[in-house]
Amino acid sequence: MPRTVAELAATSNDWVVQRGTEYGRWLTAERVVERDGRKWRLGLTPTSTTLVAFMLWLDDDELVAHARGTEAQMCALAHRQALGLSAPATRDAP
């Protein structure tokens, strides 16, 4: 399970990490997953030196989920959410 944004980005080329120029720390990490004609945007951003915010948007206009925690907690949450959204949809058996 990824515990840092660098580890999270290494799990998929779909993660886009924007870095700051002054200190080189990451500013945002985002990934878009398209499923069933809908666009899900997962995002991480630091809110303090110790906290990171996770956001999940649907079609860029509806905030579906928001959480704050350590970088390790939010990277694990983002990873699980991305895996869940990327998994093939299952159909009920006839």
PyMOL CGO cylinders between C-alpha atoms (Angstrom):
from pymol import cmd
from pymol.cgo import CYLINDER

trace = [
    CYLINDER, 0.00, 0.00, 0.00, 1.52, 3.37, -0.97, 0.3, 1, 1, 1, 1, 1, 1,
    CYLINDER, 1.52, 3.37, -0.97, 2.39, 5.62, 1.97, 0.3, 1, 1, 1, 1, 1, 1,
    CYLINDER, 2.39, 5.62, 1.97, 3.71, 8.65, 0.08, 0.3, 1, 1, 1, 1, 1, 1,
    CYLINDER, 3.71, 8.65, 0.08, 2.67, 10.54, -3.03, 0.3, 1, 1, 1, 1, 1, 1,
    CYLINDER, 2.67, 10.54, -3.03, 5.85, 9.31, -4.75, 0.3, 1, 1, 1, 1, 1, 1,
    CYLINDER, 5.85, 9.31, -4.75, 4.86, 5.71, -4.00, 0.3, 1, 1, 1, 1, 1, 1,
    CYLINDER, 4.86, 5.71, -4.00, 1.29, 6.40, -5.11, 0.3, 1, 1, 1, 1, 1, 1,
    CYLINDER, 1.29, 6.40, -5.11, 2.47, 7.89, -8.42, 0.3, 1, 1, 1, 1, 1, 1,
    CYLINDER, 2.47, 7.89, -8.42, 4.63, 4.81, -8.97, 0.3, 1, 1, 1, 1, 1, 1,
    CYLINDER, 4.63, 4.81, -8.97, 1.50, 2.60, -8.90, 0.3, 1, 1, 1, 1, 1, 1,
    CYLINDER, 1.50, 2.60, -8.90, 0.12, 4.11, -12.13, 0.3, 1, 1, 1, 1, 1, 1,
    CYLINDER, 0.12, 4.11, -12.13, 1.22, 6.51, -14.84, 0.3, 1, 1, 1, 1, 1, 1,
    CYLINDER, 1.22, 6.51, -14.84, -2.27, 8.02, -14.56, 0.3, 1, 1, 1, 1, 1, 1,
    CYLINDER, -2.27, 8.02, -14.56, -1.27, 9.96, -11.43, 0.3, 1, 1, 1, 1, 1, 1,
    CYLINDER, -1.27, 9.96, -11.43, -0.14, 13.50, -12.23, 0.3, 1, 1, 1, 1, 1, 1,
    CYLINDER, -0.14, 13.50, -12.23, 1.93, 15.15, -9.51, 0.3, 1, 1, 1, 1, 1, 1,
    CYLINDER, 1.93, 15.15, -9.51, 2.56, 18.88, -9.53, 0.3, 1, 1, 1, 1, 1, 1,
    CYLINDER, 2.56, 18.88, -9.53, 5.62, 19.95, -7.60, 0.3, 1, 1, 1, 1, 1, 1,
    CYLINDER, 5.62, 19.95, -7.60, 6.41, 23.32, -6.09, 0.3, 1, 1, 1, 1, 1, 1,
    CYLINDER, 6.41, 23.32, -6.09, 9.38, 25.22, -7.44, 0.3, 1, 1, 1, 1, 1, 1,
    CYLINDER, 9.38, 25.22, -7.44, 10.66, 26.71, -4.20, 0.3, 1, 1, 1, 1, 1, 1,
    CYLINDER, 10.66, 26.71, -4.20, 11.06, 23.62, -2.01, 0.3, 1, 1, 1, 1, 1, 1,
    CYLINDER, 11.06, 23.62, -2.01, 10.34, 20.80, -4.45, 0.3, 1, 1, 1, 1, 1, 1,
    CYLINDER, 10.34, 20.80, -4.45, 7.50, 19.48, -2.30, 0.3, 1, 1, 1, 1, 1, 1,
    CYLINDER, 7.50, 19.48, -2.30, 4.47, 18.19, -4.12, 0.3, 1, 1, 1, 1, 1, 1,
    CYLINDER, 4.47, 18.19, -4.12, 1.49, 20.55, -4.36, 0.3, 1, 1, 1, 1, 1, 1,
    CYLINDER, 1.49, 20.55, -4.36, -1.18, 18.32, -5.86, 0.3, 1, 1, 1, 1, 1, 1,
    CYLINDER, -1.18, 18.32, -5.86, -1.61, 14.76, -7.03, 0.3, 1, 1, 1, 1, 1, 1,
    CYLINDER, -1.61, 14.76, -7.03, -4.51, 13.97, -9.35, 0.3, 1, 1, 1, 1, 1, 1,
    CYLINDER, -4.51, 13.97, -9.35, -5.84, 11.03, -11.28, 0.3, 1, 1, 1, 1, 1, 1,
    CYLINDER, -5.84, 11.03, -11.28, -8.84, 10.79, -13.57, 0.3, 1, 1, 1, 1, 1, 1,
    CYLINDER, -8.84, 10.79, -13.57, -10.72, 7.53, -13.98, 0.3, 1, 1, 1, 1, 1, 1,
    CYLINDER, -10.72, 7.53, -13.98, -13.45, 7.23, -16.60, 0.3, 1, 1, 1, 1, 1, 1,
    CYLINDER, -13.45, 7.23, -16.60, -16.08, 4.61, -15.92, 0.3, 1, 1, 1, 1, 1, 1,
    CYLINDER, -16.08, 4.61, -15.92, -19.55, 4.07, -17.37, 0.3, 1, 1, 1, 1, 1, 1,
    CYLINDER, -19.55, 4.07, -17.37, -19.35, 7.38, -19.23, 0.3, 1, 1, 1, 1, 1, 1,
    CYLINDER, -19.35, 7.38, -19.23, -18.58, 9.34, -16.06, 0.3, 1, 1, 1, 1, 1, 1,
    CYLINDER, -18.58, 9.34, -16.06, -15.36, 11.06, -15.08, 0.3, 1, 1, 1, 1, 1, 1,
    CYLINDER, -15.36, 11.06, -15.08, -14.05, 10.60, -11.55, 0.3, 1, 1, 1, 1, 1, 1,
    CYLINDER, -14.05, 10.60, -11.55, -11.21, 12.88, -10.38, 0.3, 1, 1, 1, 1, 1, 1,
    CYLINDER, -11.21, 12.88, -10.38, -9.21, 11.85, -7.35, 0.3, 1, 1, 1, 1, 1, 1,
    CYLINDER, -9.21, 11.85, -7.35, -7.07, 14.54, -5.77, 0.3, 1, 1, 1, 1, 1, 1,
    CYLINDER, -7.07, 14.54, -5.77, -4.62, 15.00, -2.93, 0.3, 1, 1, 1, 1, 1, 1,
    CYLINDER, -4.62, 15.00, -2.93, -3.23, 18.26, -1.60, 0.3, 1, 1, 1, 1, 1, 1,
    CYLINDER, -3.23, 18.26, -1.60, -1.27, 19.10, 1.55, 0.3, 1, 1, 1, 1, 1, 1,
    CYLINDER, -1.27, 19.10, 1.55, -3.23, 21.28, 3.98, 0.3, 1, 1, 1, 1, 1, 1,
    CYLINDER, -3.23, 21.28, 3.98, -0.47, 21.70, 6.55, 0.3, 1, 1, 1, 1, 1, 1,
    CYLINDER, -0.47, 21.70, 6.55, 2.94, 20.25, 7.30, 0.3, 1, 1, 1, 1, 1, 1,
    CYLINDER, 2.94, 20.25, 7.30, 1.29, 17.12, 8.72, 0.3, 1, 1, 1, 1, 1, 1,
    CYLINDER, 1.29, 17.12, 8.72, -2.13, 16.83, 7.05, 0.3, 1, 1, 1, 1, 1, 1,
    CYLINDER, -2.13, 16.83, 7.05, -3.24, 15.97, 3.52, 0.3, 1, 1, 1, 1, 1, 1,
    CYLINDER, -3.24, 15.97, 3.52, -6.71, 16.36, 2.03, 0.3, 1, 1, 1, 1, 1, 1,
    CYLINDER, -6.71, 16.36, 2.03, -8.25, 13.75, -0.28, 0.3, 1, 1, 1, 1, 1, 1,
    CYLINDER, -8.25, 13.75, -0.28, -11.09, 14.73, -2.61, 0.3, 1, 1, 1, 1, 1, 1,
    CYLINDER, -11.09, 14.73, -2.61, -13.17, 12.70, -5.02, 0.3, 1, 1, 1, 1, 1, 1,
    CYLINDER, -13.17, 12.70, -5.02, -15.08, 14.61, -7.68, 0.3, 1, 1, 1, 1, 1, 1,
    CYLINDER, -15.08, 14.61, -7.68, -17.68, 13.32, -10.11, 0.3, 1, 1, 1, 1, 1, 1,
    CYLINDER, -17.68, 13.32, -10.11, -17.67, 14.99, -13.53, 0.3, 1, 1, 1, 1, 1, 1,
    CYLINDER, -17.67, 14.99, -13.53, -15.62, 17.89, -12.08, 0.3, 1, 1, 1, 1, 1, 1,
    CYLINDER, -15.62, 17.89, -12.08, -18.64, 19.52, -10.49, 0.3, 1, 1, 1, 1, 1, 1,
    CYLINDER, -18.64, 19.52, -10.49, -19.82, 17.31, -7.64, 0.3, 1, 1, 1, 1, 1, 1,
    CYLINDER, -19.82, 17.31, -7.64, -17.67, 16.67, -4.59, 0.3, 1, 1, 1, 1, 1, 1,
    CYLINDER, -17.67, 16.67, -4.59, -18.48, 13.08, -3.62, 0.3, 1, 1, 1, 1, 1, 1,
    CYLINDER, -18.48, 13.08, -3.62, -15.96, 12.47, -0.83, 0.3, 1, 1, 1, 1, 1, 1,
    CYLINDER, -15.96, 12.47, -0.83, -13.51, 14.46, 1.27, 0.3, 1, 1, 1, 1, 1, 1,
    CYLINDER, -13.51, 14.46, 1.27, -11.16, 13.34, 4.01, 0.3, 1, 1, 1, 1, 1, 1,
    CYLINDER, -11.16, 13.34, 4.01, -8.11, 14.61, 5.87, 0.3, 1, 1, 1, 1, 1, 1,
    CYLINDER, -8.11, 14.61, 5.87, -5.32, 12.66, 7.48, 0.3, 1, 1, 1, 1, 1, 1,
    CYLINDER, -5.32, 12.66, 7.48, -1.65, 11.90, 7.25, 0.3, 1, 1, 1, 1, 1, 1,
    CYLINDER, -1.65, 11.90, 7.25, -0.02, 11.52, 3.85, 0.3, 1, 1, 1, 1, 1, 1,
    CYLINDER, -0.02, 11.52, 3.85, 0.17, 7.76, 4.42, 0.3, 1, 1, 1, 1, 1, 1,
    CYLINDER, 0.17, 7.76, 4.42, -3.53, 7.51, 5.29, 0.3, 1, 1, 1, 1, 1, 1,
    CYLINDER, -3.53, 7.51, 5.29, -4.69, 9.63, 2.35, 0.3, 1, 1, 1, 1, 1, 1,
    CYLINDER, -4.69, 9.63, 2.35, -2.39, 7.90, -0.15, 0.3, 1, 1, 1, 1, 1, 1,
    CYLINDER, -2.39, 7.90, -0.15, -3.77, 4.53, 0.94, 0.3, 1, 1, 1, 1, 1, 1,
    CYLINDER, -3.77, 4.53, 0.94, -7.33, 5.85, 0.65, 0.3, 1, 1, 1, 1, 1, 1,
    CYLINDER, -7.33, 5.85, 0.65, -6.67, 7.32, -2.81, 0.3, 1, 1, 1, 1, 1, 1,
    CYLINDER, -6.67, 7.32, -2.81, -5.08, 4.07, -3.95, 0.3, 1, 1, 1, 1, 1, 1,
    CYLINDER, -5.08, 4.07, -3.95, -8.05, 1.99, -2.77, 0.3, 1, 1, 1, 1, 1, 1,
    CYLINDER, -8.05, 1.99, -2.77, -10.51, 4.39, -4.40, 0.3, 1, 1, 1, 1, 1, 1,
    CYLINDER, -10.51, 4.39, -4.40, -8.59, 4.35, -7.70, 0.3, 1, 1, 1, 1, 1, 1,
    CYLINDER, -8.59, 4.35, -7.70, -8.48, 0.56, -7.70, 0.3, 1, 1, 1, 1, 1, 1,
    CYLINDER, -8.48, 0.56, -7.70, -12.20, 0.38, -6.99, 0.3, 1, 1, 1, 1, 1, 1,
    CYLINDER, -12.20, 0.38, -6.99, -13.07, 2.81, -9.76, 0.3, 1, 1, 1, 1, 1, 1,
    CYLINDER, -13.07, 2.81, -9.76, -10.72, 1.11, -12.22, 0.3, 1, 1, 1, 1, 1, 1,
    CYLINDER, -10.72, 1.11, -12.22, -12.02, -2.40, -11.60, 0.3, 1, 1, 1, 1, 1, 1,
    CYLINDER, -12.02, -2.40, -11.60, -14.23, -3.83, -14.31, 0.3, 1, 1, 1, 1, 1, 1,
    CYLINDER, -14.23, -3.83, -14.31, -17.90, -3.47, -13.56, 0.3, 1, 1, 1, 1, 1, 1,
    CYLINDER, -17.90, -3.47, -13.56, -19.55, -6.71, -12.57, 0.3, 1, 1, 1, 1, 1, 1,
    CYLINDER, -19.55, -6.71, -12.57, -22.91, -7.77, -13.86, 0.3, 1, 1, 1, 1, 1, 1,
    CYLINDER, -22.91, -7.77, -13.86, -25.52, -9.74, -11.99, 0.3, 1, 1, 1, 1, 1, 1,
    CYLINDER, -25.52, -9.74, -11.99, -25.77, -13.35, -13.08, 0.3, 1, 1, 1, 1, 1, 1,
    CYLINDER, -25.77, -13.35, -13.08, -28.86, -14.08, -15.19, 0.3, 1, 1, 1, 1, 1, 1,
]
cmd.load_cgo(trace, "trace")
